[in-house]
């Protein structure tokens, strides 16, 4: 009898160790994108620190910044937006999240409400497997996850890899590096933006938003069905909800979908914030990465508008002075540090001007363009300079193809066009002396130092654009961009 008991214990112990090895191996070889995106959700949900959940597609991933909501209002939220997410997958994202937290508010983006494709594995759904794995891999296997995959997929064979992703990732052992092993340590590289991802690019086209005077969708869709399911879930659990539409270059059907979202929200007595209908929130030509996605400038504006709306309509708690929320401030400090690091040194000139717009309000910098430069045909760059405060002097420079000089001093902008006499500009960094002798030869001295001309050197005489940063009365950064058909070669001092 004792021998049989020992054998049984040995077998049980062996099975237990084997299962542990399988679980650890599965976590090790798993692609870390989902862990990176949503690990902070689990850490903060465990501490009951998430008061709002944000659902939607990449529109909200790039368009709503939880750290900014915390900075400006003290609200704690998590961005569960998923790349390629439709309302079907957003519903199950919510159901999985509710197993780990009980938020006071759910924010639902209405994008893709018009989608009438029932299953994610339908080719017409246009959702890649990598996108869905990113959304849900981090959520552990549970009865809810079983139901989620069953509902989202029609093909039984495609379900297994989402229940047991070891099926997909088992051969990743060839790709493993140190970052994979950090999954098991506290220093793993994870998204500390609370699920948001900022975009730092600017589209090159010129857009104009068109109001198509669209009505509502003509019929119910899979999207409307799952929006109702989300709202029903919130109502049944006593969770407040708000339907939003993040700005983008919406076509007629998109606008009809947004109007339908307003209508459905009204049926449930839920507020709806259709930002497509609010003029002036963003500048479509400076605040978007592409027609569908906001860049960091647009995200800042949308988040600010949304935060003010939430403060006026929902009694969310301000946690900025609360004990235990130090992680939120740490993550916010890291974000600002990243922005400051990007304030100079960007090889992409559009990103550089974008970062000056975003972070330059308390800085002093200058932009110099040589006369006869081809950049005067670059409408993208010109509209960025206008957004920084360039006056009609820029229009004159474009018209006359002459040299141009702009000084931005903590919000005060002074600019000049053409050749002329010495000009003295008083700034917080001291006195700048600017002398545009010719298209190529311009002089910039600081505080009477005539030994150094910061705008000319023989080896960079034909540089098209120079961007200079100032600190403590000196040049702190000097970037050079040479244009060739709107492709810019970059160098710096």
Backbone torsions as a table, in degrees:
resi	resn	phi	psi	omega
1	UNK	NA	-45.4	179.7
2	UNK	-63.4	-37.7	-180.0
3	UNK	-64.4	-41.5	178.6
4	UNK	-63.9	-38.3	179.1
5	UNK	-64.1	-41.9	179.2
6	UNK	-64.7	-40.0	178.1
7	UNK	-63.7	-42.0	179.3
8	UNK	-63.3	-44.9	178.9
9	UNK	-61.8	-42.6	179.7
10	UNK	-62.1	-44.0	-178.6
11	UNK	-65.5	-42.4	179.6
12	UNK	-64.3	-42.2	179.0
13	UNK	-63.7	-40.8	178.8
14	UNK	-62.5	-45.5	-179.6
15	UNK	-63.0	-41.1	179.7
16	UNK	-62.0	-46.5	179.3
17	UNK	-63.7	-40.6	179.2
18	UNK	-61.9	-43.5	179.2
19	UNK	-64.3	-40.4	177.7
20	UNK	-61.7	-41.7	179.5
21	UNK	-64.2	-39.6	179.3
22	UNK	-65.3	-43.5	-179.7
23	UNK	-64.0	-46.8	-179.0
24	UNK	-63.3	-43.1	179.3
25	UNK	-63.7	-40.6	179.2
26	UNK	-61.8	-43.6	179.0
27	UNK	-67.8	-33.2	-178.9
28	UNK	-68.7	-46.3	-174.8
29	UNK	-84.3	-13.7	179.4
30	UNK	-58.4	136.4	174.5
31	UNK	-61.7	135.3	-167.0
32	UNK	-88.8	5.8	-176.5
33	UNK	-60.3	-43.4	-179.6
34	UNK	-71.0	-38.1	175.3
35	UNK	-60.6	-45.2	178.5
36	UNK	-60.4	-45.5	-174.2
37	UNK	-68.0	-40.0	-167.8
38	UNK	-121.4	6.3	-179.7
39	UNK	-61.1	-39.7	-179.5
40	UNK	-64.2	-26.1	175.2
41	UNK	-60.4	-47.8	-177.7
42	UNK	-67.5	-37.8	179.9
43	UNK	-65.6	-43.1	-178.2
44	UNK	-80.3	-31.8	176.1
45	UNK	-64.2	-38.0	179.0
46	UNK	-61.0	-30.6	179.5
47	UNK	-92.6	5.3	-178.5
48	UNK	57.4	45.0	-175.9
49	UNK	-108.9	12.6	-177.9
50	UNK	-113.7	110.3	-179.1
51	UNK	-92.1	-19.5	-178.6
52	UNK	-142.5	141.6	174.6
53	UNK	-112.4	139.5	-179.8
54	UNK	-112.3	120.5	-177.4
55	UNK	-113.9	146.2	176.2
56	UNK	154.8	-160.8	-176.6
57	UNK	-99.4	-161.0	175.2
58	UNK	-61.4	-19.7	176.0
59	UNK	-57.2	-39.8	179.7
60	UNK	-86.8	-29.5	175.9
61	UNK	-56.7	-44.3	-178.8
62	UNK	-91.4	-8.3	-168.6
63	UNK	-113.6	-14.7	-179.5
64	UNK	-132.1	121.4	-174.6
65	UNK	-107.3	105.4	179.9
66	UNK	-59.1	-32.6	-179.9
67	UNK	-67.0	-35.0	176.6
68	UNK	-69.2	-38.4	175.4
69	UNK	-60.4	-38.7	178.0
70	UNK	-68.7	-43.4	-177.7
71	UNK	-62.8	-42.8	-172.9
72	UNK	-88.7	-25.6	-175.1
73	UNK	-133.3	-13.0	-177.4
74	UNK	81.8	8.1	179.9
75	UNK	-77.0	139.5	176.7
76	UNK	-107.1	117.2	-177.2
77	UNK	-137.1	161.6	175.5
78	UNK	-129.3	134.3	-178.4
79	UNK	-90.5	99.2	179.5
80	UNK	-92.3	12.6	178.2
81	UNK	-52.9	144.1	-179.2
82	UNK	-124.3	140.4	177.8
83	UNK	-62.1	126.8	179.7
84	UNK	77.4	6.8	-176.8
85	UNK	-68.2	132.8	168.5
86	UNK	-104.5	175.1	-176.9
87	UNK	-60.7	-30.6	175.6
88	UNK	-57.2	-53.0	-178.7
89	UNK	-73.1	-30.0	176.7
90	UNK	-64.6	-37.7	177.5
91	UNK	-59.5	-46.9	-177.9
92	UNK	-73.9	-27.9	172.4
93	UNK	-60.7	-42.0	177.2
94	UNK	-64.3	-46.4	-177.2
95	UNK	-62.5	-38.4	176.4
96	UNK	-66.8	-40.5	-179.1
97	UNK	-66.4	-35.8	-177.6
98	UNK	-68.0	-13.5	173.2
99	UNK	-73.0	-14.4	-174.5
100	UNK	-120.1	-13.7	178.4
101	UNK	-156.1	162.6	175.1
102	UNK	-125.5	93.6	-177.7
103	UNK	-74.0	161.7	174.0
104	UNK	-84.9	-23.6	-174.3
105	UNK	-145.2	141.8	171.7
106	UNK	-119.8	127.2	179.7
107	UNK	-105.5	118.5	-173.9
108	UNK	-115.9	120.0	175.6
109	UNK	-82.6	137.1	-173.0
110	UNK	-87.1	0.0	-175.9
111	UNK	-56.8	139.0	-179.7
112	UNK	74.7	19.3	176.3
113	UNK	-59.9	-28.9	-179.3
114	UNK	-74.6	-9.5	-177.5
115	UNK	-63.2	126.7	-176.7
116	UNK	-120.6	28.8	178.2
117	UNK	-96.0	123.5	-170.8
118	UNK	-75.5	-35.3	-174.0
119	UNK	-120.8	143.7	-179.5
120	UNK	-63.7	-31.7	-177.9
121	UNK	-84.8	2.5	171.7
122	UNK	-68.7	127.8	-179.7
123	UNK	-54.0	-29.0	179.9
124	UNK	-73.7	-10.8	179.5
125	UNK	-71.8	-24.6	176.6
126	UNK	57.5	39.6	176.9
127	UNK	-118.1	124.9	-179.3
128	UNK	-82.5	155.3	179.3
129	UNK	-63.9	-35.0	179.0
130	UNK	-62.5	-37.5	179.8
131	UNK	-64.8	-43.7	-179.0
132	UNK	-70.7	-37.4	175.6
133	UNK	-60.4	-39.8	177.5
134	UNK	-59.3	-39.5	-175.9
135	UNK	-70.1	-39.1	-166.1
136	UNK	-123.4	-9.0	-177.1
137	UNK	-56.6	-37.6	-176.1
138	UNK	-68.2	-22.7	178.1
139	UNK	-75.4	126.5	-175.7
140	UNK	-67.1	157.4	177.4
141	UNK	-62.5	129.7	-179.3
142	UNK	-153.3	174.5	177.1
143	UNK	-61.4	-38.5	180.0
144	UNK	-64.8	-41.3	179.4
145	UNK	-66.1	-35.8	176.1
146	UNK	-59.5	-47.0	-180.0
147	UNK	-66.7	-36.8	-179.5
148	UNK	-61.1	-49.5	-178.3
149	UNK	-67.0	-38.4	178.3
150	UNK	-60.0	-39.2	-176.7
151	UNK	-78.5	-33.6	-174.5
152	UNK	-82.2	-22.8	-175.0
153	UNK	-116.8	139.4	175.9
154	UNK	-92.6	-39.8	-177.9
155	UNK	-80.1	117.2	-176.8
156	UNK	-59.1	-38.0	-176.7
157	UNK	-65.0	-27.1	-178.2
158	UNK	-82.2	-11.8	-177.4
159	UNK	-75.7	-33.2	-169.9
160	UNK	-60.3	-39.2	-175.4
161	UNK	-70.2	-15.0	176.4
162	UNK	-93.2	-29.1	172.3
163	UNK	-73.5	-42.9	-177.8
164	UNK	-129.0	86.7	-172.4
165	UNK	-71.4	-4.2	172.7
166	UNK	-58.1	-27.5	178.1
167	UNK	-60.3	-36.4	-178.3
168	UNK	-83.9	-39.2	-167.4
169	UNK	-103.0	3.7	-171.4
170	UNK	-60.8	-27.2	-178.0
171	UNK	-96.2	14.1	178.6
172	UNK	-76.2	-3.0	-178.5
173	UNK	-57.1	-24.7	178.7
174	UNK	-71.0	-23.4	-175.4
175	UNK	-99.2	-4.8	-171.8
176	UNK	-60.5	139.5	173.2
177	UNK	-137.8	-172.9	-175.1
178	UNK	-59.9	-31.5	-179.0
179	UNK	-63.0	-32.9	178.9
180	UNK	-65.8	-38.5	-178.8
181	UNK	-73.4	-22.3	178.6
182	UNK	-71.1	-8.4	173.6
183	UNK	-53.5	-29.3	-175.3
184	UNK	-98.7	7.5	-179.6
185	UNK	-122.1	168.2	-178.3
186	UNK	-80.2	-9.0	-177.7
187	UNK	-102.3	23.6	178.0
188	UNK	-64.8	147.4	179.6
189	UNK	-79.6	104.1	-177.3
190	UNK	-127.3	164.1	176.8
191	UNK	-72.9	112.9	179.2
192	UNK	-103.9	18.8	174.0
193	UNK	-94.4	16.1	-178.5
194	UNK	56.0	43.6	172.9
195	UNK	93.0	-13.7	179.7
196	UNK	-82.6	157.7	176.1
197	UNK	-136.4	121.2	-178.9
198	UNK	-87.1	143.2	175.9
199	UNK	-110.2	135.4	-172.9
200	UNK	-117.3	26.9	179.0
201	UNK	-113.0	164.0	179.3
202	UNK	-131.5	132.6	178.2
203	UNK	-67.1	157.6	-176.8
204	UNK	-99.3	-12.7	-178.6
205	UNK	-80.2	167.3	173.1
206	UNK	-109.6	126.0	-174.2
207	UNK	-113.6	152.5	170.6
208	UNK	-135.8	122.1	-178.7
209	UNK	-70.7	133.1	-178.3
210	UNK	-113.4	125.6	173.3
211	UNK	-88.4	110.7	-175.7
212	UNK	-84.5	4.6	-178.8
213	UNK	53.5	40.4	-178.1
214	UNK	-73.4	149.5	175.2
215	UNK	-87.3	-123.2	175.6
216	UNK	-120.9	171.0	177.3
217	UNK	-62.7	144.9	-174.0
218	UNK	-75.9	-21.1	-178.1
219	UNK	-150.6	164.7	175.1
220	UNK	-65.2	147.7	179.1
221	UNK	-129.2	174.1	172.8
222	UNK	-59.9	-36.5	178.3
223	UNK	-62.2	-46.7	179.9
224	UNK	-65.3	-36.9	179.3
225	UNK	-60.9	-44.4	-176.8
226	UNK	-78.9	-25.0	171.3
227	UNK	-64.1	-42.2	177.1
228	UNK	-62.6	-38.1	179.1
229	UNK	-65.6	-37.8	176.5
230	UNK	-63.9	-45.8	-178.8
231	UNK	-67.2	-36.8	175.6
232	UNK	-62.5	-43.3	179.4
233	UNK	-61.2	-44.8	179.2
234	UNK	-62.5	-44.2	-179.2
235	UNK	-63.6	-44.4	-177.7
236	UNK	-65.6	-29.1	-177.3
237	UNK	-100.3	5.8	178.0
238	UNK	70.5	29.1	179.8
239	UNK	-102.2	131.9	175.7
240	UNK	-70.6	155.3	-178.9
241	UNK	-141.2	152.3	171.5
242	UNK	-142.4	134.6	176.5
243	UNK	-95.4	132.2	179.8
244	UNK	-128.8	158.4	168.1
245	UNK	-129.2	113.9	-179.5
246	UNK	-75.1	139.9	-177.3
247	UNK	-60.1	139.3	170.2
248	UNK	-162.3	175.0	-179.4
249	UNK	-79.6	78.7	-173.3
250	UNK	-74.6	136.9	172.8
251	UNK	-86.6	179.6	-174.9
252	UNK	-57.5	-44.4	-178.9
253	UNK	-66.7	-36.9	177.1
254	UNK	-63.3	-41.6	179.9
255	UNK	-67.2	-37.9	175.9
256	UNK	-63.7	-39.1	178.1
257	UNK	-63.1	-41.6	179.0
258	UNK	-64.0	-39.9	177.4
259	UNK	-65.9	-37.3	177.3
260	UNK	-65.9	-37.9	176.5
261	UNK	-61.6	-40.9	176.0
262	UNK	-58.3	-44.0	-177.3
263	UNK	-65.3	-44.0	180.0
264	UNK	-65.7	-41.1	178.0
265	UNK	-59.4	-42.0	179.9
266	UNK	-62.5	-37.0	178.1
267	UNK	-59.4	-33.1	-178.2
268	UNK	-94.6	1.2	-177.0
269	UNK	67.4	31.5	-176.5
270	UNK	-108.8	137.4	176.6
271	UNK	-63.5	150.4	175.7
272	UNK	-133.6	129.7	-179.4
273	UNK	-116.6	96.1	180.0
274	UNK	-92.7	96.6	-176.0
275	UNK	-74.6	-8.0	171.1
276	UNK	-67.7	-24.6	-176.1
277	UNK	-94.3	-0.3	-178.3
278	UNK	-107.6	104.6	-177.3
279	UNK	-70.2	147.2	171.2
280	UNK	87.0	1.1	178.0
281	UNK	-65.5	-45.7	179.1
282	UNK	-127.3	164.1	170.8
283	UNK	-102.1	109.6	-174.2
284	UNK	-61.8	-19.8	-178.3
285	UNK	-96.3	-5.0	178.1
286	UNK	-127.8	-16.8	-169.5
287	UNK	-111.0	14.7	-179.3
288	UNK	-127.8	144.1	174.4
289	UNK	-79.3	-38.8	177.5
290	UNK	-153.6	-179.1	-174.6
291	UNK	-59.0	-20.3	-176.2
292	UNK	-108.5	-13.7	-168.8
293	UNK	-129.3	134.8	177.4
294	UNK	-76.1	146.3	168.1
295	UNK	-90.7	-174.1	-173.0
296	UNK	-63.1	-31.5	177.0
297	UNK	-65.8	-46.8	178.7
298	UNK	-64.7	-39.4	178.8
299	UNK	-60.6	-42.2	179.7
300	UNK	-60.5	-43.2	-178.2
301	UNK	-69.4	-44.1	-179.1
302	UNK	-65.8	-43.3	179.9
303	UNK	-63.2	-40.2	178.2
304	UNK	-62.6	-44.5	-179.9
305	UNK	-64.5	-45.1	-180.0
306	UNK	-63.5	-42.5	-179.5
307	UNK	-60.1	-42.8	177.8
308	UNK	-64.4	-39.0	178.5
309	UNK	-64.4	-43.5	179.6
310	UNK	-64.2	-41.5	-179.3
311	UNK	-62.4	-34.4	-178.7
312	UNK	-79.1	-21.9	-170.7
313	UNK	-118.7	-13.0	-176.4
314	UNK	-136.1	136.6	-178.5
315	UNK	-83.0	60.6	177.8
316	UNK	-78.9	150.8	-175.2
317	UNK	-83.5	139.2	172.2
318	UNK	-87.1	111.2	-175.1
319	UNK	-98.4	8.1	-172.0
320	UNK	-63.7	-28.2	179.6
321	UNK	-105.0	5.5	-176.5
322	UNK	-82.3	140.9	174.5
323	UNK	-66.3	145.1	176.2
324	UNK	94.0	-7.4	-178.2
325	UNK	-103.6	23.7	-177.7
326	UNK	-61.2	-31.6	-179.8
327	UNK	-59.4	-37.7	-179.9
328	UNK	-63.3	-42.3	178.4
329	UNK	-68.3	-37.5	177.7
330	UNK	-61.7	-45.2	179.5
331	UNK	-64.8	-38.3	177.8
332	UNK	-64.4	-42.8	178.3
333	UNK	-62.3	-39.1	178.7
334	UNK	-64.2	-38.9	179.2
335	UNK	-64.1	-45.7	179.0
336	UNK	-65.2	-35.3	177.0
337	UNK	-63.9	-40.0	177.7
338	UNK	-63.5	-43.1	178.8
339	UNK	-62.7	-42.1	179.3
340	UNK	-64.2	-38.2	177.8
341	UNK	-63.9	-30.0	-178.4
342	UNK	-90.4	2.5	-178.0
343	UNK	-67.1	-20.2	175.4
344	UNK	-147.4	167.3	175.8
345	UNK	86.3	13.4	179.1
346	UNK	-86.7	124.7	-179.2
347	UNK	-71.4	-24.0	176.4
348	UNK	-87.0	116.8	-173.1
349	UNK	-64.6	-32.8	179.8
350	UNK	-68.6	-40.7	175.1
351	UNK	-62.8	-40.4	-179.3
352	UNK	-62.1	-46.7	179.3
353	UNK	-66.5	-35.2	176.2
354	UNK	-61.6	-43.0	-178.6
355	UNK	-70.2	-32.0	174.3
356	UNK	-65.6	-39.2	176.7
357	UNK	-63.6	-39.7	-175.2
358	UNK	-76.2	-40.3	-170.5
359	UNK	-115.1	-1.5	-167.9
360	UNK	-88.9	3.0	-173.4
361	UNK	-60.3	-29.0	179.6
362	UNK	-108.9	18.8	-176.1
363	UNK	-116.1	166.7	173.0
364	UNK	-119.9	126.6	178.1
365	UNK	-149.6	165.8	179.9
366	UNK	-135.6	149.4	176.1
367	UNK	-125.6	125.7	179.5
368	UNK	-121.8	132.6	176.7
369	UNK	-122.1	129.2	-179.5
370	UNK	-73.0	152.1	176.7
371	UNK	-63.3	152.4	179.6
372	UNK	64.3	18.5	-178.4
373	UNK	-75.8	145.1	177.7
374	UNK	-72.8	-10.9	-179.5
375	UNK	-66.2	-16.7	179.3
376	UNK	-68.3	-9.8	173.2
377	UNK	-97.9	1.9	-178.4
378	UNK	-92.1	94.6	-175.4
379	UNK	-64.8	-29.5	179.1
380	UNK	-64.1	-47.7	179.4
381	UNK	-65.4	-40.0	-178.2
382	UNK	-64.4	-41.1	-179.4
383	UNK	-70.9	-27.4	174.3
384	UNK	-67.5	-41.6	177.3
385	UNK	-63.2	-38.4	176.6
386	UNK	-61.8	-40.2	-179.8
387	UNK	-67.7	-24.4	176.1
388	UNK	-80.1	-11.1	177.1
389	UNK	118.4	9.0	178.7
390	UNK	-58.4	138.7	-177.2
391	UNK	-95.6	-164.4	176.6
392	UNK	-69.3	-5.4	171.9
393	UNK	-61.9	-33.6	177.2
394	UNK	-66.8	-40.2	177.2
395	UNK	-60.6	-39.9	178.2
396	UNK	-64.2	-42.0	179.7
397	UNK	-62.5	-40.1	178.9
398	UNK	-65.6	-43.9	-178.0
399	UNK	-66.3	-43.3	-175.5
400	UNK	-93.3	-5.8	-176.4
401	UNK	54.6	40.3	-178.3
402	UNK	-105.2	173.9	-179.3
403	UNK	-67.0	152.7	-177.2
404	UNK	-138.8	142.9	-178.0
405	UNK	-142.4	126.7	178.9
406	UNK	-123.7	133.9	174.3
407	UNK	-118.3	124.5	176.2
408	UNK	-110.5	115.1	-177.7
409	UNK	-122.3	91.0	177.2
410	UNK	50.9	45.9	176.2
411	UNK	101.0	-17.7	178.0
412	UNK	-94.5	124.6	-175.1
413	UNK	-113.1	131.8	174.2
414	UNK	-128.7	132.1	178.3
415	UNK	-140.4	157.9	-174.4
416	UNK	-138.6	150.1	176.9
417	UNK	-135.6	139.5	174.9
418	UNK	93.1	174.8	176.5
419	UNK	-84.1	154.6	-178.9
420	UNK	179.4	-167.1	-178.2
421	UNK	-81.5	171.2	178.5
422	UNK	-58.7	136.0	179.0
423	UNK	-123.5	132.8	-179.9
424	UNK	-107.7	128.0	-175.5
425	UNK	-119.6	116.7	178.4
426	UNK	-84.3	125.0	179.9
427	UNK	-132.4	174.2	176.6
428	UNK	-67.5	-14.5	179.3
429	UNK	-96.5	1.0	-177.8
430	UNK	116.6	-161.2	-177.0
431	UNK	-97.4	124.5	174.5
432	UNK	-100.1	134.0	175.0
433	UNK	-110.8	116.9	-178.1
434	UNK	-113.7	128.6	-179.2
435	UNK	-135.4	103.3	179.7
436	UNK	-87.1	89.3	-176.3
437	UNK	-73.0	-35.9	-179.8
438	UNK	-158.7	-179.5	179.0
439	UNK	-55.3	-42.7	-175.0
440	UNK	-93.3	-43.8	-173.2
441	UNK	-93.5	107.7	173.1
442	UNK	-123.3	152.8	-177.8
443	UNK	-118.8	135.4	171.6
444	UNK	-135.4	115.1	173.8
445	UNK	-112.3	155.0	178.6
446	UNK	-120.7	127.0	173.8
447	UNK	52.1	43.8	174.3
448	UNK	78.0	5.7	179.2
449	UNK	-81.5	94.4	-177.7
450	UNK	-84.2	-3.3	-180.0
451	UNK	-75.9	-24.1	-175.8
452	UNK	-118.0	121.7	172.5
453	UNK	-105.8	112.0	-172.4
454	UNK	-85.7	-1.6	-178.8
455	UNK	-109.8	-0.1	-178.4
456	UNK	-141.7	136.4	165.4
457	UNK	-150.2	148.7	-174.9
458	UNK	-59.5	-38.3	-175.9
459	UNK	-77.5	-11.9	179.3
460	UNK	-126.0	29.0	-175.1
461	UNK	-61.4	-33.3	-175.3
462	UNK	-102.4	18.4	171.3
463	UNK	-60.5	134.8	-176.1
464	UNK	-80.1	-46.9	-175.7
465	UNK	-128.9	132.3	171.8
466	UNK	-119.4	135.1	176.0
467	UNK	-121.2	121.8	-175.4
468	UNK	-117.4	132.7	174.0
469	UNK	-105.2	145.9	-177.1
470	UNK	-120.2	143.2	175.6
471	UNK	-156.0	133.3	179.0
472	UNK	53.3	37.4	177.2
473	UNK	76.0	11.5	-179.0
474	UNK	-130.0	167.7	173.6
475	UNK	-77.6	119.5	179.9
476	UNK	-97.8	-21.6	176.6
477	UNK	-154.5	146.0	179.8
478	UNK	-143.7	113.1	-175.2
479	UNK	-116.3	140.8	-175.9
480	UNK	-122.4	130.9	178.8
481	UNK	-127.6	123.2	179.0
482	UNK	-111.3	125.9	-169.5
483	UNK	-96.1	135.9	172.9
484	UNK	-139.4	98.2	-177.7
485	UNK	54.6	44.8	176.6
486	UNK	68.2	15.6	166.6
487	UNK	-105.3	126.6	-170.5
488	UNK	-109.0	124.0	169.2
489	UNK	-82.3	142.5	-170.5
490	UNK	-123.8	142.3	169.2
491	UNK	-152.6	165.9	-179.1
492	UNK	-152.0	160.4	171.0
493	UNK	-101.2	NA	NA
